[in-house]
Amino acid sequence: MHVGVIRSTYKKGDLNQVVKEYKESALPALASHQGSRSGMLLVDHDSGDAISIAIYEAVQAGRDELANFLVLLSSVVCIIVLIASENLLQRKF
């Protein structure tokens, strides 16, 4: 199994929106990739820290290169979603 981990920090008041964006954007993107097993977002509401974890099992089929690519791809997708969420939350409407 391969695991991709991304650590981020947000303003405490923005965490509910970050979780919503993760559920609506990052998880569906992760689920659409071949070999993906699961994904999760761990959030500390006291500090504003968040950890995104993506798990793949393509390596179990002897496909190490594919598994490494999928981990990289999901990490990039999660980073883009988290950065976009942070940018949206900083805008004043």
Secondary structure, DSSP 8 states (H G I E B T S, - for coil): -EEEEEEEE--GGGHHHHHHHIIIIIHHHHHTSTTEEEEEEEE-TTT-EEEEEEEE-GGGGT-HHHHHHHHHHHHHHHHHHHHHHHHHHHS--
